[in-house]
Amino acid sequence: MSSHETTQNFEIEYVEMYVANLEVAASGWMDKYDFSVAATDRSADHRSVTLRHAEIALVLTEPLSDRHPGATYLQTHGEGVADIALRTTDVAAAFEIAVKAGAEAVREPGKRADSVVTATVSGFGDVVHTLIQRDDVEEAPAAFRGRGGVDLNLIDHFAVCLNAGDLGPTVAFYERALGFKQIFEEHIVVGSQAMNSTVVQSASGAVTLTLIEPDKTADPGQIDDFIKEHHGAGIQHIAFTSPDAVRAVKELSGRGVEFLKTPDTYYDLLGERIELETHSLDDLRETKLLADEDHGGQLFQIFTASTHPRKTIFFEIIERQGAGTFGSSNIKALYEAVELERTGQSNGPARR
């Protein structure tokens, strides 16, 4: 198998998060996001639970010993994403390509008791990628549909905060080591703050990373805050797809998930930007969803309020109606709306 073929079929197998209290973390995902327990695991140095909702798999791991890497991770970063596991058809080949391209070999390829082949390579910051090969695709876990009406399907993308100056090298690393491709890049200015962003995607299109670094020529902002509080690069948020974001947000809100509040002035201006096709302006105003569009169609998105003690990681609900980009104009539109509300000009013209 050629390296080109090997890098084409990466898909997300699971996302592992290190947590301080397994019961508390698992119950939060089950009660608020309608996840179900798919498997449990315990050893001398850790205990884990695998939670699933549709095609989304989360592995929550609590270290029980200082020997487990999760102990150091929690001390440094607090709870957060430690592993984005990638399914592939040839772990040995993918591992060899990645290491030759500069990835650190965290764990050499080996076969588990269930005949699944795994290996682990470095990613960014303290986040690694476990590579997983299942010889019989029928053995892959079946999708779990939530029973409580929360309609989430897949992981749309991960937003990654990087130290200033690391964006270019990180993009190049994913291109060389894992065969990702650049699909989008931009420089975002929000008031006196600014950031650079490049989106890279696996050749299969199934794994998407939005890589972001602060622009050091501008004032410090939210990316700088993340780096400071997280103590380095890491996952800022995970975006979950939904076929109906309005319904999903209403259900999640009823379960106790808190979302960021969007000022009414945003919706006063939204009709001037977009001719809505799927959801009404009243629905968006009620749920506080943001709307955007590109040449492919529209998207609707909203971010949860961070419940992390350091206010680092949070989550996103996103509905794509043909749009392929990431709602970057919402950042500027939301900032403008907040400014209009702050200055008491909510009925005035938009300021560019």
Phi, psi and omega in degrees: 000131181282162179297326181296316179294321183297318185280356183282335193249024176293131172225162180282120175275311176195167173242124179259132177240135174274133183229156182275330181222109187296316182296316181296315182295315182295317181296327177298313179292324181287315183286318187268325185248003173066036174277157178238151178285126178254330182195158174229157181210144179212140174220188181294332186248359178198165167220143187223157170225136175261122179249141180226147172214115186054236181267006183267128178236125177243130174252116177260126184234127175253117177291141179249358183213152176294344179287337181283137181300337179294334180295313178293320180301311182297322179294323182279312191249344194077187182296143180176182182282127181246339187209124168255100185279134186243125177276137180214167181272348182210092182297316183300316180292315180297320178298313181299316180298314183296315182293319178297333181271003174115358177287146176282135177278100181280318177212128182292157178301139178200158181259131178279176180298332180270015177071009175276131180268132180224158172204164181225135177232160179289155175238259178230148182054229177261014178271132180244172175236114171276126179266133187230132179235120175252115182294329178246107183298339179294341181277351178297143183300139178287156179291142177254119176268128179299151183261352188260009177091001176278113187259086174247147186242302189221170167272118181282312179195166172247135173262126187242123175268129182241156172295150177304132181094350183265353184298307181302309179298325180290318176301313181298322179298313181292329175293313183287312191279324186236006175070024177288160178236145173287131178239350184192142173209152180195161173248118185253126177247125179233099184063236180268001180259160178202155179210155175251141183220136173228132179259126176243148186219143177298157182300333178284342184084002186272342184235121184232128177242123172264105185266129187228135172232149177287148173272110186287352175278350180252177178292151176300146182217207188294330179290318176299320179298317179298311182302320181292312185283326180278344184064054176125181181295151178179183180280120177277316175206158174246132180258125178256135179278151173217141177285345179214092185293326179299312181294320181297317181294320178297317180293315180296319178299320178295337179269359176104005176285129179260136181246157175297141182273132177257128182294149181302332181298333176301318183282334174298328182266341187299320181298336178282338182267320192225139169266103187295139182248326188254311183248151179278160178298324179295320178298317181292320179296320181294318184268351181068021176292146174264150180232146178209169177209155173224194184296340183269341182150205185246160173219155180229135186211156176205150182247141176282155170287138181290131175258004181288138179304329179266001181058042180262277187287143172214189187224164183227143169251128183224134175244122179257122172248060179098339182289140180249354182264199194232024173070029184295330179293341176296328180298313180290319181295319180293319178298317180297318180296319178297320179296318179296320179291320181297322183266003177073026181247038186298338179259005183274177179289157177292140179256126182260000000 
